[in-house]
Structure formats: structure tokens, C-alpha cells
């Protein structure tokens, strides 16, 4: 029996979700505005606890800003070589829910980029880097800033040389249980 | 100029991401095993801080278990009427990163379900419900359990009557900044 359009569409979407990987090396080409618009629209429709949408989003393309942000305490060094950064600004009201919702939002932004062949990587800001990032970007003190996502067209040379490095996943047999644990 | 296959594919994927919504009312039909397999595979490939994959996944189809789980402290009442529940079991080592990674994982599970027309909703377990859920499911005390996702084919009647209720989103003008905050 030949595959239906619905089956083909489902298969494409699953493959699309499954193949998201982090990229940290980018070509210098800018990310087109239409693609940024799509990413923001997907971000806007993210779900959140009690639909609070406890976020704002800062789009950064200025080289100097990206470079400064890349050097604050944390793991956002890859921002220095990215043509685009998206900083997540959380409300700072409910720590646990907002951390969880921020993960949901970050995942959607990476997927929306991936839909257009744009690679991305989460830059995780820690310690004094969080205040430094707020200071740098003019963000009020009460907000929480810990995610700066690098985005750009993947550098294919770097992609090949990094393939397999730290990207493996545990087999399902090690993580899935049925009905009861263990 | 006519649209290329790549453009069409990108458009479908963005529309697919944008249209994810939470569903809490399900038809009783079981979710086919091939779809559960796809959801687990997409879950397995989730990204996490330092690629730690600090999770295990419990698949629950037994009616009595779902009903018991729906009544622990929290917001997972919709599990009682779902044919399938997926419980996320976090390692319990690094609170902030794991909460964030759990959000990423939950989002991917919902999207993989959505790829197959399966609706879902995050059941958020709080307070004493977390220990109760672990006790009920035989999960070791040191793990963190706060997410039980309901899944099933959406009940279309309920879908229509709930349309627009609590699902609106803020306009982009209220959440997006460029280069600097404010």
C-alpha cells in the first residue's frame, strides 16, 4: 500500500524533530529577516505554565554586542562567531516554572531555526555572567537572563569534523520503562 | 515565482511548530505503538546541558495507574481521561539545568505527538504529589518527578468548545526587543 500524504507529512515532521543538533560554528552570512520573523512567531506561540508567557526576547545582530556577550561568565563563547543571537529574558517571578518554560521556549526557537536550515546552540550564562549580561543589554535587574542562543548557517566543514563528538544519545532500552519503574 | 520544495517543507514545519496547543480532553482510542515509538525516539534525541540526558521516561497505559496519578497534588487531573501518560523521571543531580532540560524534553514529546495528530497536555505535579507519584510508580526517592504528560486523540467536541480559552498569546510587539532592552 502506498503511503498517504498524511503519513508522509508525519514522517517528515518526526525526522525534522529527531535531527535537531546543536551547532557552534557558523558561516558569516546573515540570517534573513523572514526567517527571524518565523522564529519569533514560533517562540510567541510557546506554551507556558498557566499560559503566563513569562518571557521577552532580545534579538541581537550587532557584532560588538555579540562579542561582549560571548565573554561573560558561562558557556556562550560561540556567540562571538554567530551572525545572530537571541537572548531570553525571563520575568523572574516563579523560579521553577520559569526555568522549565524557558527550556520549552529555547527548544522551539532551535527547532524553528532548524526548519529553515539554520543551526543554533544554547549559550548558558552562569554566575556573575547573568548580571553582566543584563548590564550590557540594559535589562532590568529583577529579570532572569541565562540563555543566549547563537544562530546562523552551519559551517559545513566544522559540522563534519564535529560529527559524533558529544552528540550521541543513550539507547531507548536505558531510558524507557513501561507501566512501572525498573 | 513558484515555491520550491524546500520552501514548502520549511513552511509546513513552521506551521506545524506554531500550531501546537495543549489538549486535555481525549477520545478513548489507544495511541498506536508506532506513534509511541516515534515519540520516544524524538524524546531520546533531546538536547541537554553537557549532553547529560538526565532523564528516564515511563510510559503508562493502565487505566488504574493513570487514575491514581491524576489525583496526586498538582494539575494532572486530565490524566484520568487520557489513554496514555508519559511520566518524566529526572536524575535529581542539578536542579536548575534539569528543570530547563525537562522543559525541552516535554516540548519535544508534545511536538512528536502533534506530528501524528495526537493531542497532549503537561500535567504539573507539585508538593506532596511528587513523592506520591514516585511511591505509586516505584520510582526511587532521589529522582525528581513533576511532569506527567497526557496524550490521546483530541476530543473534537471539547476542542471546539475550548477554542480561544486561555490559549491566546501576547503580540510580538510586547515581547520582542532589538539589540538592546526597551
Boltz contact constraints between the chains, C-beta under 6 A:
constraints:
  - contact:
      token1: [A, 10]
      token2: [B, 115]
      max_distance: 6.0
  - contact:
      token1: [A, 10]
      token2: [B, 116]
      max_distance: 6.0
  - contact:
      token1: [A, 13]
      token2: [B, 16]
      max_distance: 6.0
  - contact:
      token1: [A, 13]
      token2: [B, 115]
      max_distance: 6.0
  - contact:
      token1: [A, 14]
      token2: [B, 38]
      max_distance: 6.0
  - contact:
      token1: [A, 14]
      token2: [B, 115]
      max_distance: 6.0
  - contact:
      token1: [A, 16]
      token2: [B, 13]
      max_distance: 6.0
  - contact:
      token1: [A, 17]
      token2: [B, 42]
      max_distance: 6.0
  - contact:
      token1: [A, 17]
      token2: [B, 111]
      max_distance: 6.0
  - contact:
      token1: [A, 17]
      token2: [B, 112]
      max_distance: 6.0
  - contact:
      token1: [A, 18]
      token2: [B, 42]
      max_distance: 6.0
  - contact:
      token1: [A, 18]
      token2: [B, 45]
      max_distance: 6.0
  - contact:
      token1: [A, 22]
      token2: [B, 47]
      max_distance: 6.0
  - contact:
      token1: [A, 38]
      token2: [B, 14]
      max_distance: 6.0
  - contact:
      token1: [A, 40]
      token2: [B, 172]
      max_distance: 6.0
  - contact:
      token1: [A, 40]
      token2: [B, 176]
      max_distance: 6.0
  - contact:
      token1: [A, 42]
      token2: [B, 17]
      max_distance: 6.0
  - contact:
      token1: [A, 42]
      token2: [B, 18]
      max_distance: 6.0
  - contact:
      token1: [A, 44]
      token2: [B, 169]
      max_distance: 6.0
  - contact:
      token1: [A, 44]
      token2: [B, 172]
      max_distance: 6.0
  - contact:
      token1: [A, 45]
      token2: [B, 18]
      max_distance: 6.0
  - contact:
      token1: [A, 45]
      token2: [B, 169]
      max_distance: 6.0
  - contact:
      token1: [A, 47]
      token2: [B, 22]
      max_distance: 6.0
  - contact:
      token1: [A, 51]
      token2: [B, 166]
      max_distance: 6.0
  - contact:
      token1: [A, 53]
      token2: [B, 170]
      max_distance: 6.0
  - contact:
      token1: [A, 56]
      token2: [B, 175]
      max_distance: 6.0
  - contact:
      token1: [A, 57]
      token2: [B, 175]
      max_distance: 6.0
  - contact:
      token1: [A, 57]
      token2: [B, 176]
      max_distance: 6.0
  - contact:
      token1: [A, 58]
      token2: [B, 177]
      max_distance: 6.0
  - contact:
      token1: [A, 59]
      token2: [B, 178]
      max_distance: 6.0
  - contact:
      token1: [A, 60]
      token2: [B, 179]
      max_distance: 6.0
  - contact:
      token1: [A, 62]
      token2: [B, 179]
      max_distance: 6.0
  - contact:
      token1: [A, 96]
      token2: [B, 99]
      max_distance: 6.0
  - contact:
      token1: [A, 99]
      token2: [B, 96]
      max_distance: 6.0
  - contact:
      token1: [A, 99]
      token2: [B, 99]
      max_distance: 6.0
  - contact:
      token1: [A, 99]
      token2: [B, 100]
      max_distance: 6.0
  - contact:
      token1: [A, 100]
      token2: [B, 99]
      max_distance: 6.0
  - contact:
      token1: [A, 100]
      token2: [B, 103]
      max_distance: 6.0
  - contact:
      token1: [A, 103]
      token2: [B, 100]
      max_distance: 6.0
  - contact:
      token1: [A, 103]
      token2: [B, 103]
      max_distance: 6.0
  - contact:
      token1: [A, 103]
      token2: [B, 104]
      max_distance: 6.0
  - contact:
      token1: [A, 104]
      token2: [B, 103]
      max_distance: 6.0
  - contact:
      token1: [A, 104]
      token2: [B, 107]
      max_distance: 6.0
  - contact:
      token1: [A, 107]
      token2: [B, 104]
      max_distance: 6.0
  - contact:
      token1: [A, 107]
      token2: [B, 107]
      max_distance: 6.0
  - contact:
      token1: [A, 111]
      token2: [B, 17]
      max_distance: 6.0
  - contact:
      token1: [A, 112]
      token2: [B, 17]
      max_distance: 6.0
  - contact:
      token1: [A, 115]
      token2: [B, 10]
      max_distance: 6.0
  - contact:
      token1: [A, 115]
      token2: [B, 13]
      max_distance: 6.0
  - contact:
      token1: [A, 115]
      token2: [B, 14]
      max_distance: 6.0
  - contact:
      token1: [A, 116]
      token2: [B, 10]
      max_distance: 6.0
  - contact:
      token1: [A, 137]
      token2: [B, 180]
      max_distance: 6.0
  - contact:
      token1: [A, 137]
      token2: [B, 181]
      max_distance: 6.0
  - contact:
      token1: [A, 138]
      token2: [B, 180]
      max_distance: 6.0
  - contact:
      token1: [A, 138]
      token2: [B, 181]
      max_distance: 6.0
  - contact:
      token1: [A, 139]
      token2: [B, 181]
      max_distance: 6.0
  - contact:
      token1: [A, 166]
      token2: [B, 51]
      max_distance: 6.0
  - contact:
      token1: [A, 169]
      token2: [B, 44]
      max_distance: 6.0
  - contact:
      token1: [A, 169]
      token2: [B, 45]
      max_distance: 6.0
  - contact:
      token1: [A, 170]
      token2: [B, 53]
      max_distance: 6.0
  - contact:
      token1: [A, 172]
      token2: [B, 40]
      max_distance: 6.0
  - contact:
      token1: [A, 172]
      token2: [B, 44]
      max_distance: 6.0
  - contact:
      token1: [A, 175]
      token2: [B, 56]
      max_distance: 6.0
  - contact:
      token1: [A, 175]
      token2: [B, 57]
      max_distance: 6.0
  - contact:
      token1: [A, 176]
      token2: [B, 40]
      max_distance: 6.0
  - contact:
      token1: [A, 176]
      token2: [B, 57]
      max_distance: 6.0
  - contact:
      token1: [A, 177]
      token2: [B, 58]
      max_distance: 6.0
  - contact:
      token1: [A, 178]
      token2: [B, 59]
      max_distance: 6.0
  - contact:
      token1: [A, 179]
      token2: [B, 60]
      max_distance: 6.0
  - contact:
      token1: [A, 179]
      token2: [B, 62]
      max_distance: 6.0
  - contact:
      token1: [A, 180]
      token2: [B, 137]
      max_distance: 6.0
  - contact:
      token1: [A, 180]
      token2: [B, 138]
      max_distance: 6.0
  - contact:
      token1: [A, 181]
      token2: [B, 137]
      max_distance: 6.0
  - contact:
      token1: [A, 181]
      token2: [B, 138]
      max_distance: 6.0
  - contact:
      token1: [A, 181]
      token2: [B, 139]
      max_distance: 6.0
